[in-house]
């Protein structure tokens, strides 16, 4: 095998040669070999063998660009370092004390595999513990299918390097990571490079800058990746890659309904000779429904702008126009916009935190109930029944459990839902 076929070195080789090798093996296969022999040759001799057709009968232009002296020298150095690392850890019997704890953050970003491989090499070099942390936000159920598949692949890659997979729940990703760092005594965090767009008046701090503010004593390593551009997770993606139009129409309908109900109540209050300043307060309530029922912050902004326009048209003199004569009305509109917008954002944040707390409480309840059921189970059959039932509740997926020597599936009706799902495969 060639050095570029080792999983943890894939990104390093790609940065040297510009070629991504698809055929790779796990590091544990290489490290677990009884004997490894390094076959080395001078780069100039290897290039000569290529030109003479002793490596490939008909070398292509791509192969010739790969077999450049600088590339071969760098790959040779990588191979020698990997062999030296294997010898120092395996052959000499020297045990490096586990003091370092390396953490990476799992995501669906295309650059995440490079971060995982870099952290795995660091953990192996330091002889430390390797943890992969995933922060599940309220937007996680709305991730597109492609992002979910990429996240599963990144999780599988981290697990193949022996990483301990941990999941926490929260809306502020940086804060959740900082809290875990403090509790688990993480010494180093490896991150991918994040991009921040410059605003008109200020620049939003990058993810690494926020993490540095929360945990100043933490060592943070930023891994650049020239081969991957800026990445934004997609939500509610259709097969064609867009956003589901029915969800936009539904959210717009909620905004229109909220403004319509408040306007109807305001017109009724106007017939009772209630002052306009008091009617304006009704429109603050219009921000609550979109904040709790819609799927994006833009709808809170839309309802705030709509509230100002509706109040100006229906309740401000001259009525049924968008003309403003009284300067005091401008102050009223500005305050209505700000209060409505802030109310919507705060309500959305509280609602999202309540969703996360509810989801976490449900999963904790399922796990505690599973522990109790397993303690009460008698025999393998009841254990499998309890596991399949609880896993279906936890994952909301059909579950089937196979037990080695048996192959005939039996189905169990769930008492709670009355539905049938795959249970234990039993019968020879």
Buried (B, 14 or more C-beta within 10 A) or exposed (E): EEBBBBBBBBBBBBBBBEBEBEEBEBBEEBBEEEEBEEEEEEBEEBBEBBEEEEEEEEBEEEEEEBBBEEBBBBBBEBBEBBBEBBEEBEEEEEEEEEEBBBBBBBBBBBBBBBBBBBBBBBBBBBBBBBBBBBBBBBBBEBBBEBBBEBBEEBBEBBEBBBBBEBEBBBBBBBBBBBBBBEEBEBBBBBBBBBEEEEEEEEEEEBBBBBBBEBBEEBEBBBBEBEEBEEBEBBBBBEEEEEBBEEBBEEBBEBBBBBBEBBBEBBEEBBEEEEEBEEBBEBBBBBBBBBBBBBBBBEBBBBBBEBBBEBBBBBBBEEEEEEEBEEEEBEEBBEEBBEBBBBBBBEBBBEBBBEBBEEBBEEBEEBEEBBEEBEEEBEEEBBBBBBBBBBBBBBEEEEBEBEEEEEEEBEEBEBEEEEEEBBBBBBEE
